[in-house]
Amino acid sequence: VLSFIIFICYIASLAASFMMAPLLEFLLALFLFFAYASKLNEKFKGAHWPLADFLRCVTAAIIYFAISIAAVSKYSDGASKAAGVFGFAATIVFAVDFYITFNDLVTFLKQGSSDSPEGRKTE
């Protein structure tokens, strides 16, 4: 939701060149939401779904932080300032999601390491 709000703010502002990053993050989040909702992660075991979500969170936090600094410092219109403030809020939200997803990724990788031949040799 924050990505969509930031996208709308950038469209209405002088910093319209930054609108692509929130649009891509919104579409990626929507794709992963529908993938988890339709249980695609259980159907396609070969894809590393927690890793994809982890990388999305990391890149979103970094990108939103960078473009929010640029939007707040370079542009003076209200929509750019609002997009920057929402961008900083999105950075915090994605950082929290990064932490939660990192814990899920660690448990996912621990499950995968028990299936490896080295893990079976020690047992």
LINGILIN-V667382 format. One record per pair of residues at least 12 apart in sequence whose C-alpha atoms are under 10 Angstrom apart, sorted by the first residue. I is the first residue (numbers start at 1). J is the second residue. Records with the same first field share a line. If there is no record, write none. Layout:
# LINGILIN-V667382
I: J ; J
This chain:
# LINGILIN-V667382
1: 26 ; 29 ; 30 ; 90
2: 22 ; 25 ; 26 ; 83 ; 86 ; 87 ; 89 ; 90 ; 91 ; 93
3: 19 ; 21 ; 22 ; 23 ; 24 ; 25 ; 26 ; 27 ; 29 ; 60 ; 64 ; 83 ; 86 ; 87 ; 90
4: 19 ; 22 ; 23 ; 24 ; 25 ; 26 ; 27
5: 22 ; 23 ; 26 ; 82 ; 83 ; 86 ; 87
6: 18 ; 19 ; 21 ; 22 ; 23 ; 26 ; 64 ; 68 ; 79 ; 80 ; 82 ; 83 ; 84 ; 85 ; 86 ; 87 ; 90
7: 19 ; 20 ; 21 ; 22 ; 23 ; 24 ; 25 ; 26 ; 83 ; 87
8: 22 ; 23 ; 79 ; 83
9: 78 ; 79 ; 80 ; 81 ; 82 ; 83 ; 84 ; 86
10: 22 ; 71 ; 79 ; 80 ; 81 ; 82 ; 83 ; 84
11: 79 ; 80 ; 83
12: 77 ; 78 ; 79 ; 80 ; 83
13: 71 ; 75 ; 76 ; 77 ; 78 ; 79 ; 80 ; 81 ; 82 ; 83
14: 71 ; 75 ; 76 ; 77 ; 78 ; 79 ; 80
15: 67 ; 70 ; 71 ; 72 ; 74 ; 75 ; 76 ; 77 ; 79 ; 80 ; 81 ; 83
16: 71 ; 79 ; 80
18: 64 ; 67 ; 68 ; 70 ; 71 ; 80 ; 83
19: 67 ; 83
21: 60 ; 63 ; 64 ; 67
22: 60 ; 63 ; 64 ; 67 ; 87
24: 60
25: 56 ; 57 ; 59 ; 60 ; 63 ; 64
26: 60
28: 52 ; 53 ; 56
29: 53 ; 56 ; 57
32: 49 ; 52 ; 53 ; 56
33: 53
35: 49
36: 49
48: 105 ; 108 ; 109
49: 105 ; 108
50: 101 ; 102 ; 103 ; 104 ; 105 ; 106 ; 107 ; 108 ; 109
51: 101 ; 102 ; 104 ; 105 ; 106 ; 108 ; 109
52: 101 ; 105
53: 97 ; 98 ; 101 ; 102 ; 104 ; 105
54: 94 ; 97 ; 98 ; 99 ; 100 ; 101 ; 102 ; 103 ; 104 ; 105
55: 98 ; 101 ; 102
56: 94 ; 97 ; 98
57: 91 ; 93 ; 94 ; 95 ; 96 ; 97 ; 98 ; 99 ; 101 ; 102
58: 91 ; 94 ; 95 ; 97 ; 98 ; 99 ; 101 ; 102
59: 91 ; 94 ; 98
60: 87 ; 90 ; 91 ; 93 ; 94 ; 95 ; 98
61: 87 ; 88 ; 89 ; 90 ; 91 ; 92 ; 93 ; 94 ; 95 ; 96 ; 97 ; 98
62: 91 ; 94 ; 95
63: 87 ; 91
64: 83 ; 84 ; 86 ; 87 ; 88 ; 89 ; 90 ; 91 ; 92 ; 94
65: 84 ; 85 ; 87 ; 88 ; 89 ; 90 ; 91 ; 92
66: 84 ; 87 ; 88 ; 91
67: 83 ; 84 ; 87 ; 88
68: 80 ; 81 ; 82 ; 83 ; 84 ; 85 ; 86 ; 87 ; 88 ; 89 ; 90 ; 91
69: 81 ; 84 ; 85 ; 87 ; 88
70: 84
71: 83 ; 84 ; 85 ; 87
72: 84 ; 85 ; 87
